[in-house]
Each structure stands twice: as C-alpha cells, then as structure tokens.
C-alpha cells in the first residue's frame, strides 16, 4: 500500500484535532449535541438486512459526525474499518463534473464552448446537430445522448470503444431540448473532454487536483492501494448476472431509446466484478469513503476552501451554488429533478439532500448520498454495501437511510 494512501486518513484526522467532541476524536464519535445521530445510525445498522455503512458530516469546516459499523462483505467475516472504501456508483458523476469545472475555473475552457472545439470527432455523424452541444449541455444531462444504439455490450469497460460509439451516435433530440439522465454515458462524454483538454484521464486529473490536495481517499477508478481495504457489495449472484445479461443483450432490441440504457453493459455490471474493478468509467466506477465525500462537499460548502487550502475559486463555487434550478421532468427516470452543473439540487426522490432546498450533491445506486449545504456550511457523506432494492411502493431508487440520518442531524443542528 502506498505511503500516500496510508497517510490520507492520518493527515485528515491530524488537521481536525481542534474539534470539540463529547470525548477525544476516536472512531465512531460525534460532537457534543449530535448524539442522536449516532443513536439513529446504530439503530439503522441493527436491521438484519444491513451489512456495513459509514456516515461522516462536516459542519463549518470540522468533523462533527464520524461513524462506521458492520461488515465489509456479505459473508460478514471482516468488520468495517476507519479506512474501508466502497463503490460510490453514480456519486462519481459529481466528482467527474468537478474536474471539468476545475478546468473551466483555470480558464482553459468555458461552459458555453461547443464540445467539438476540444473533441472534433464527437460530431463524426449527425454533424450539424452535435456541433451545437456545449460543455454546459453535458453537465446538465441535456446533450441528447443518454443512450446510444451504436453501443455494443461491454463497451462501458473499454474507453476507446465507448468514445467511438459516442462519436458515431446521432442525438436523440437537439442539444438543450430534453433533460434525460445520462446514467452510463455521462462519464465518457465529460471525461473525454477532460482528457482532450488536460491530457489526463479523468481519474488522474481528479487525483492530482482534488484527492491529493484535500488528502481524501476518493478515486474515479479503483486504485491498487484501495484493494486491500475495499468492501464488496451484496446482490452479485447468478440471478443478477442473468438479469444484467438480458438487459444488455436483449432488452436493447425491444425498441425505445430507454431500452438502451444498459446496452453498453454486461452480466459483469456490478462493483464486485473484476471487469468493473479494472475499468475507468467515471459515471459509475468511483470508490471511496463517507469521510472523503463529506470532505469534498465541506470544501464546496465553504466557497471552495477547506483547512486553509483553496481548491476551487470562490467565484466558480458561487456559480455552482447559486444556479438553484427549477424542477424539470427527466425523461429517462420519469421524475422531476433540479439539475445543476453535474450536481443535483435538493428534490426528492432523485436527490433527497436534507431540509434545505439549496443543498446540492449526488447520490449513487443502493444508497450512497453526498451533498453540500452552503447556507449551513455542511458537507455530508454516507456510504453502504447493502444495496437498496427499489420496489413499486416507493418512489426512491436509493432508499431513505441517508435522508433519515440527515433529518436527525438537522434536528440536532437546530
């Protein structure tokens, strides 16, 4: 394991020793006044379906909640530790978006620039329409490429095949006309622009400008040094593999653009699979901890600065936070959403991010939730390896665990 990675948690804790806790800053601790959060977390963890989970919350630049419990695998043989990391699923889309926003913040690009300015091959086909797609359209899931019939099963695991499919795909609608969640394509569309401008893959860009700067254990692809502390998720069995195989090979032939959502995937479309863990597909393949998520959103809640380090300019963070979009219907997930620049503003069920409508962040399949509340200077991160399974009686696709914990936290804050 690299020295850099071993030092991540140590340095982070050392930088936060000024926090006043109900006891010294020890594992599974909360600041005085936030004890009900720990009680709620423990009660939640006691549910027989739970495996492992972690919750970290920053307030005004300091950790006030730092909790973890349970086990790192369905076999329940190893306890969740302070440095355990787990799949973040779509929460990585926000981290990818932050890379592009960092590039814009540096003056290397503008939101209204057309994608073809940096990636000419993007408009290989449907040239007139695709030449109108801007970086802003990509970030707002309004690029017209939530799915593509040019994809083949397994493309998501191969960067060049996926990029080539995006170049050959015609837009489903003119740029900016329709909001539709780019569930799988987002990472490659935004990521290829990052690669073209910076010369770095998105994961390398994020590592240099965010992970190392903030000393956080987040990544856009699984790192070798993360493997020894990686938690596996439940739900990876033959039934799931069969369902995924059917989705990627047969469902995509049944007609309708939504049927292509899983077209570039395969039976191995799960974070426990070797293909997933050896892939950089930043819409889905991010890994990290609740503490890492809370820390990056704490930075966003404080004008781009944390513990004396300015990561993003105050101007770009204000631009992110002040967008405050109105609800629109997402034609992909068939729910109302408030989409910002690669981050979602608070609106359940897609983004249930506490009581403040000005909060923004991202969720991930199964329950991962992370957000910034700049009005109260809060950075919130929750991760888990028991994946919530949506059902007809609930509108939420990630469950209510993080939302319930956030409610208890805000009750304490008041």
Backbone torsions as a table, in degrees:
resi	resn	phi	psi	omega
1	UNK	NA	135.6	-174.9
2	UNK	-68.9	151.3	177.3
3	UNK	-61.4	-39.3	179.2
4	UNK	-56.2	-48.9	-176.6
5	UNK	-68.0	-38.5	178.7
6	UNK	-62.3	-31.6	-177.0
7	UNK	-82.3	-12.7	-174.3
8	UNK	-55.4	-57.6	-177.4
9	UNK	-67.1	-40.9	-178.9
10	UNK	-59.2	-48.6	-179.2
11	UNK	-63.9	-38.3	-179.0
12	UNK	-64.4	-45.3	180.0
13	UNK	-66.1	-38.3	179.6
14	UNK	-63.8	-34.0	-178.8
15	UNK	-76.2	-6.5	-174.8
16	UNK	-120.6	22.2	-174.7
17	UNK	-71.2	-10.1	179.9
18	UNK	-79.7	-6.2	-178.5
19	UNK	-64.7	138.5	178.1
20	UNK	-96.4	107.2	-178.4
21	UNK	-104.3	164.9	174.3
22	UNK	-67.8	-11.9	168.1
23	UNK	-152.6	176.3	179.4
24	UNK	-58.4	155.0	-173.5
25	UNK	-66.5	91.1	-179.3
26	UNK	-113.7	164.4	176.5
27	UNK	-54.0	144.5	-179.4
28	UNK	55.4	64.7	-178.3
29	UNK	-132.8	156.6	178.4
30	UNK	-136.4	153.0	175.1
31	UNK	-71.1	154.5	-179.7
32	UNK	-55.9	130.8	-178.8
33	UNK	102.1	-14.2	-178.4
34	UNK	-110.5	18.6	179.7
35	UNK	-58.1	-35.1	177.8
36	UNK	-59.4	-26.4	177.1
37	UNK	-66.7	-43.1	178.4
38	UNK	-63.9	-40.3	178.8
39	UNK	-63.4	-43.0	179.5
40	UNK	-65.4	-40.0	178.8
41	UNK	-63.2	-43.9	-179.9
42	UNK	-65.6	-39.7	177.7
43	UNK	-64.6	-40.0	179.0
44	UNK	-65.2	-41.4	-178.5
45	UNK	-67.7	-22.5	-178.9
46	UNK	-75.0	-10.4	178.8
47	UNK	-63.3	135.6	-174.9
48	UNK	-61.7	-23.0	179.6
49	UNK	-80.0	-17.8	-176.0
50	UNK	-68.6	149.2	171.8
51	UNK	-112.0	-91.3	177.9
52	UNK	-129.4	154.8	178.6
53	UNK	-161.4	165.1	178.4
54	UNK	-148.2	147.6	-179.8
55	UNK	-136.2	129.9	175.6
56	UNK	-136.8	135.1	180.0
57	UNK	-135.0	128.6	172.3
58	UNK	-97.8	145.4	171.4
59	UNK	-138.2	120.7	-179.4
60	UNK	54.1	42.2	173.4
61	UNK	85.2	2.6	-178.9
62	UNK	-126.8	148.1	175.5
63	UNK	-73.1	126.0	176.5
64	UNK	-116.5	-15.5	175.1
65	UNK	-136.9	128.7	-178.8
66	UNK	-147.8	95.6	-170.2
67	UNK	-132.7	144.7	170.5
68	UNK	-154.7	154.9	-177.2
69	UNK	-165.6	168.5	173.4
70	UNK	90.8	-153.5	-171.3
71	UNK	-126.2	157.2	-174.4
72	UNK	-90.6	-0.3	179.8
73	UNK	-155.8	160.6	177.8
74	UNK	-58.6	-23.1	177.8
75	UNK	-72.7	-12.9	175.8
76	UNK	55.7	38.7	-179.4
77	UNK	-97.6	-23.0	-176.1
78	UNK	-125.9	133.8	-178.3
79	UNK	-75.8	145.9	173.7
80	UNK	-64.4	132.2	-177.0
81	UNK	-113.1	173.6	-179.3
82	UNK	-59.6	-34.0	-175.9
83	UNK	-103.7	15.3	177.5
84	UNK	-65.6	136.7	174.5
85	UNK	-118.7	159.6	-175.8
86	UNK	-150.9	164.5	177.9
87	UNK	-61.7	136.3	178.2
88	UNK	-101.9	-5.1	179.1
89	UNK	50.6	-131.3	-172.9
90	UNK	-72.0	-9.1	174.4
91	UNK	-60.2	-20.6	176.3
92	UNK	-70.0	-18.8	177.0
93	UNK	-60.4	-39.1	179.3
94	UNK	-66.2	-37.8	179.1
95	UNK	-66.0	-37.9	176.2
96	UNK	-65.0	-43.8	178.3
97	UNK	-60.5	-38.7	179.6
98	UNK	-62.9	-31.3	176.0
99	UNK	-62.9	-46.2	178.9
100	UNK	-66.1	-38.8	178.1
101	UNK	-66.1	-32.9	175.7
102	UNK	-65.9	-40.1	176.5
103	UNK	-62.4	-43.6	177.5
104	UNK	-64.3	-40.3	179.0
105	UNK	-61.0	-32.0	179.2
106	UNK	-80.6	-3.9	179.1
107	UNK	82.3	15.5	-178.8
108	UNK	-88.2	-9.6	178.3
109	UNK	-162.1	168.5	177.2
110	UNK	-126.8	149.5	-178.4
111	UNK	-57.0	-35.9	-176.1
112	UNK	-87.3	3.9	177.2
113	UNK	-67.7	140.1	173.7
114	UNK	-69.9	146.4	179.4
115	UNK	-57.0	-37.4	-175.9
116	UNK	-66.2	-15.6	176.4
117	UNK	-61.5	-33.9	-178.0
118	UNK	-109.0	-21.3	-175.9
119	UNK	-135.2	76.2	-175.1
120	UNK	-56.6	-36.0	-178.3
121	UNK	-68.5	-11.0	178.6
122	UNK	-56.5	-35.4	-178.4
123	UNK	-100.0	37.2	179.1
124	UNK	-58.4	-40.8	172.9
125	UNK	-123.2	165.0	-176.4
126	UNK	50.0	45.3	-167.7
127	UNK	-57.7	-46.6	-175.9
128	UNK	-62.1	-45.8	-177.4
129	UNK	-70.6	-43.9	-175.9
130	UNK	-72.6	-21.9	176.6
131	UNK	-68.6	-14.5	179.6
132	UNK	-90.2	-8.8	-178.9
133	UNK	-73.7	128.1	-179.2
134	UNK	-107.8	168.9	175.1
135	UNK	-60.2	-35.7	178.0
136	UNK	-62.2	-40.3	177.0
137	UNK	-61.8	-41.8	178.9
138	UNK	-59.0	-49.0	-175.9
139	UNK	-65.2	-31.7	-176.4
140	UNK	-93.5	11.6	-179.8
141	UNK	56.9	39.0	179.9
142	UNK	-125.8	26.1	-177.8
143	UNK	-83.7	-12.9	179.8
144	UNK	83.7	16.0	-179.7
145	UNK	-132.0	49.9	176.3
146	UNK	-65.8	-28.2	174.4
147	UNK	-143.0	167.8	180.0
148	UNK	-149.5	131.5	177.2
149	UNK	-72.4	-12.0	179.2
150	UNK	-79.4	-10.8	177.6
151	UNK	-72.9	151.3	172.0
152	UNK	-119.0	153.4	177.3
153	UNK	-54.3	131.9	-179.6
154	UNK	94.3	-6.6	-178.5
155	UNK	-58.9	-32.6	-175.0
156	UNK	-59.9	-22.5	-178.5
157	UNK	-89.5	-1.2	-176.3
158	UNK	-129.3	110.4	-173.1
159	UNK	-57.6	-48.6	-175.8
160	UNK	-68.5	-36.9	177.3
161	UNK	-65.0	-40.9	179.7
162	UNK	-67.4	-44.3	178.7
163	UNK	-62.8	-42.6	178.5
164	UNK	-61.0	-40.0	178.4
165	UNK	-64.0	-37.4	178.1
166	UNK	-66.9	-35.7	179.0
167	UNK	-67.3	-34.9	-176.5
168	UNK	-87.8	-11.8	-173.9
169	UNK	-82.5	132.0	171.5
170	UNK	-75.9	153.1	176.7
171	UNK	-67.8	144.5	175.2
172	UNK	-76.2	-29.9	176.8
173	UNK	-147.0	162.5	174.1
174	UNK	-59.8	147.4	-178.4
175	UNK	-54.1	133.0	176.2
176	UNK	84.5	-4.2	-174.8
177	UNK	-82.1	-38.9	-172.5
178	UNK	-129.4	136.0	170.5
179	UNK	-91.4	121.8	178.8
180	UNK	-148.3	123.4	-175.4
181	UNK	-55.7	120.0	178.5
182	UNK	-88.2	71.8	-167.4
183	UNK	-58.6	-45.6	-177.1
184	UNK	-106.5	-32.8	-174.1
185	UNK	-79.1	-21.0	-174.1
186	UNK	-54.2	-46.8	-175.1
187	UNK	-63.6	-37.1	-179.5
188	UNK	-79.1	-36.0	178.6
189	UNK	-65.9	-53.6	178.5
190	UNK	-69.0	-39.5	-176.9
191	UNK	-64.6	-36.9	179.4
192	UNK	-68.8	-34.5	174.6
193	UNK	-64.2	-43.7	176.4
194	UNK	-57.2	-45.3	-178.4
195	UNK	-64.6	-41.8	-178.0
196	UNK	-66.3	-38.7	-176.9
197	UNK	-78.9	-44.9	-171.8
198	UNK	-93.7	-21.0	-173.4
199	UNK	79.6	6.0	-179.6
200	UNK	-119.7	146.0	169.3
201	UNK	-64.5	152.7	-177.1
202	UNK	-53.5	-41.4	-179.0
203	UNK	-62.7	-38.4	178.9
204	UNK	-70.1	-38.0	178.5
205	UNK	-65.0	-44.8	179.8
206	UNK	-62.8	-41.3	-180.0
207	UNK	-60.2	-43.8	-176.7
208	UNK	-71.1	-44.1	-169.4
209	UNK	-98.3	-13.6	-179.5
210	UNK	-124.9	-57.9	-173.2
211	UNK	-61.7	-48.2	-178.6
212	UNK	-73.0	-37.6	-179.5
213	UNK	-63.5	-43.2	-177.7
214	UNK	-94.3	-3.9	-177.5
215	UNK	55.3	58.0	-178.6
216	UNK	-122.4	153.7	-176.3
217	UNK	-96.9	39.4	176.0
218	UNK	-99.2	146.9	178.0
219	UNK	-151.4	155.7	178.8
220	UNK	-93.8	-3.1	168.8
221	UNK	-148.4	154.6	-178.0
222	UNK	-65.8	126.1	179.1
223	UNK	-90.8	151.4	179.9
224	UNK	-58.6	-38.1	-178.6
225	UNK	-73.1	-11.9	176.5
226	UNK	-87.1	-20.7	-173.8
227	UNK	-57.9	-40.4	-179.5
228	UNK	-66.2	-19.4	-177.3
229	UNK	-115.4	19.9	-176.6
230	UNK	-84.1	130.3	172.5
231	UNK	-88.4	140.6	175.3
232	UNK	-96.1	150.8	-178.1
233	UNK	-95.8	160.6	176.8
234	UNK	-84.8	176.9	174.9
235	UNK	83.8	14.8	178.7
236	UNK	-105.9	85.3	-178.4
237	UNK	-133.9	-177.8	-174.1
238	UNK	-64.5	-31.7	178.6
239	UNK	-64.9	-43.8	178.9
240	UNK	-66.1	-42.4	179.1
241	UNK	-61.3	-41.3	179.3
242	UNK	-65.1	-43.5	179.9
243	UNK	-62.3	-44.2	179.9
244	UNK	-65.2	-38.4	177.5
245	UNK	-62.8	-41.5	178.8
246	UNK	-65.8	-41.9	-179.8
247	UNK	-61.2	-42.9	-174.0
248	UNK	-81.0	-28.3	-175.4
249	UNK	-102.9	-33.1	-173.4
250	UNK	-111.6	-43.9	-176.8
251	UNK	-58.7	-36.1	-177.2
252	UNK	-65.6	-12.9	179.3
253	UNK	-96.8	1.9	-172.7
254	UNK	-87.6	-2.6	177.2
255	UNK	97.3	150.5	-179.0
256	UNK	88.2	135.7	-174.9
257	UNK	-65.6	-31.9	-179.8
258	UNK	-61.4	-27.4	-179.0
259	UNK	-67.9	-10.6	-179.8
260	UNK	-92.6	1.3	-178.0
261	UNK	-53.3	-42.1	-177.4
262	UNK	-98.9	10.8	-177.2
263	UNK	-57.3	-41.7	-179.0
264	UNK	-82.0	6.8	-175.4
265	UNK	-97.9	-162.5	-179.1
266	UNK	-165.9	-175.6	178.4
267	UNK	-64.7	-16.4	-179.3
268	UNK	-93.8	17.2	-178.0
269	UNK	-79.7	71.6	-178.0
270	UNK	-158.7	141.0	-173.6
271	UNK	-66.2	-11.5	175.9
272	UNK	-81.5	-14.2	-174.7
273	UNK	-78.5	151.1	178.6
274	UNK	-63.6	-36.8	-178.7
275	UNK	-64.3	-43.6	178.0
276	UNK	-61.4	-45.1	-174.3
277	UNK	-75.7	-8.9	177.0
278	UNK	-114.6	21.9	-174.8
279	UNK	-120.8	146.3	165.7
280	UNK	-109.8	102.5	175.1
281	UNK	-134.9	83.1	-163.5
282	UNK	-63.6	-4.8	171.2
283	UNK	-72.7	-20.4	-171.5
284	UNK	-137.2	-25.8	-165.7
285	UNK	-98.2	31.8	175.8
286	UNK	-82.6	152.4	178.6
287	UNK	-138.7	150.9	178.1
288	UNK	167.4	-164.0	-174.9
289	UNK	-120.4	167.3	174.7
290	UNK	-62.9	-37.0	-179.6
291	UNK	-65.1	-41.1	178.5
292	UNK	-62.5	-43.9	178.2
293	UNK	-62.9	-46.9	-179.0
294	UNK	-60.7	-36.2	-177.1
295	UNK	-69.0	-41.6	-178.8
296	UNK	-71.2	-33.5	177.7
297	UNK	-77.9	-26.0	171.6
298	UNK	-62.6	-40.1	176.1
299	UNK	-60.3	-43.2	-179.9
300	UNK	-69.2	-26.9	-179.7
301	UNK	-78.5	-8.8	-176.9
302	UNK	-125.2	41.8	174.0
303	UNK	67.4	28.8	176.8
304	UNK	84.6	10.0	-174.7
305	UNK	-126.6	140.0	176.4
306	UNK	-149.4	130.7	178.9
307	UNK	50.5	42.2	175.5
308	UNK	81.4	2.0	-178.8
309	UNK	-108.9	123.3	177.8
310	UNK	-92.6	111.2	-176.4
311	UNK	-95.3	-46.3	173.9
312	UNK	-121.7	151.1	-179.9
313	UNK	-68.4	152.6	177.3
314	UNK	-59.5	-33.0	-178.4
315	UNK	-64.7	-45.6	-178.2
316	UNK	-70.8	-34.8	178.2
317	UNK	-67.6	-39.7	176.0
318	UNK	-62.6	-37.4	178.5
319	UNK	-65.4	-39.8	176.6
320	UNK	-64.1	-50.5	-172.3
321	UNK	-71.7	-30.7	-174.9
322	UNK	-89.0	0.7	179.9
323	UNK	-65.0	-45.9	173.7
324	UNK	42.2	62.9	-174.1
325	UNK	-68.4	155.7	174.5
326	UNK	-80.3	155.6	177.9
327	UNK	-64.0	138.9	173.2
328	UNK	-135.2	155.7	178.0
329	UNK	-80.5	128.8	174.4
330	UNK	-88.0	119.3	-175.5
331	UNK	-74.3	-13.7	178.4
332	UNK	-84.4	-50.7	-177.7
333	UNK	-96.6	-4.0	176.1
334	UNK	57.8	42.9	175.7
335	UNK	-139.3	155.6	174.0
336	UNK	-74.0	138.4	-179.2
337	UNK	-138.4	161.3	172.3
338	UNK	-122.7	97.3	-172.3
339	UNK	-94.5	125.6	173.0
340	UNK	-101.0	-152.7	-177.2
341	UNK	-83.0	73.6	-177.5
342	UNK	83.2	-2.0	177.7
343	UNK	-125.1	148.3	-179.6
344	UNK	-100.5	134.7	173.8
345	UNK	-84.5	156.6	-171.8
346	UNK	-55.9	116.7	172.4
347	UNK	-167.4	108.1	177.6
348	UNK	-70.2	151.0	6.1
349	UNK	-92.3	-11.1	-176.9
350	UNK	-65.1	-37.7	-177.3
351	UNK	-142.9	85.7	178.9
352	UNK	-91.0	96.6	-166.8
353	UNK	-121.0	50.9	178.3
354	UNK	83.7	-174.1	-174.2
355	UNK	-83.1	-13.0	-175.5
356	UNK	-88.4	117.7	179.9
357	UNK	-64.0	-14.8	-179.8
358	UNK	-87.5	-3.5	176.7
359	UNK	-67.9	148.4	178.4
360	UNK	-144.6	149.1	-179.3
361	UNK	177.2	-143.8	-179.7
362	UNK	-158.7	152.5	176.8
363	UNK	-115.1	167.0	178.0
364	UNK	-133.6	152.8	-177.4
365	UNK	-50.5	136.9	176.1
366	UNK	95.8	-23.6	177.6
367	UNK	143.3	-12.1	-179.5
368	UNK	-56.3	133.1	-178.6
369	UNK	-143.6	132.9	178.3
370	UNK	-147.8	138.8	179.6
371	UNK	-159.0	162.8	173.5
372	UNK	-113.8	139.5	172.5
373	UNK	-121.8	93.6	-175.6
374	UNK	-67.7	-24.6	179.9
375	UNK	-66.3	-32.6	-179.8
376	UNK	-113.7	5.3	-179.2
377	UNK	54.0	57.9	-178.4
378	UNK	-116.7	135.9	168.3
379	UNK	-120.2	123.9	-170.1
380	UNK	-121.7	133.2	176.2
381	UNK	-142.1	129.0	177.3
382	UNK	-135.0	131.7	178.0
383	UNK	-133.4	159.9	-177.6
384	UNK	-159.7	161.6	174.5
385	UNK	-119.2	1.4	164.7
386	UNK	-91.9	114.8	-173.4
387	UNK	-89.3	118.8	177.2
388	UNK	-60.1	135.8	179.5
389	UNK	-105.0	113.9	-179.3
390	UNK	-60.7	148.4	174.6
391	UNK	-143.5	168.1	-170.2
392	UNK	-60.8	-25.2	-176.2
393	UNK	-80.7	-14.3	-176.8
394	UNK	-117.1	139.5	174.8
395	UNK	-81.1	-28.8	-178.0
396	UNK	-67.6	144.6	176.6
397	UNK	-104.6	-2.6	-178.7
398	UNK	-123.8	0.5	-177.8
399	UNK	83.7	-176.4	-173.3
400	UNK	-116.9	9.4	-175.0
401	UNK	-59.8	-51.9	-178.0
402	UNK	-66.4	-40.2	180.0
403	UNK	-62.6	-40.5	179.4
404	UNK	-66.1	-40.5	178.6
405	UNK	-66.8	-38.2	177.9
406	UNK	-63.1	-39.3	179.1
407	UNK	-62.0	-44.3	178.8
408	UNK	-62.1	-41.9	179.8
409	UNK	-60.6	-48.1	-178.1
410	UNK	-66.5	-33.0	174.6
411	UNK	-60.8	-41.7	176.7
412	UNK	-65.8	-39.1	-177.9
413	UNK	-62.1	-36.5	-179.3
414	UNK	-72.1	NA	NA
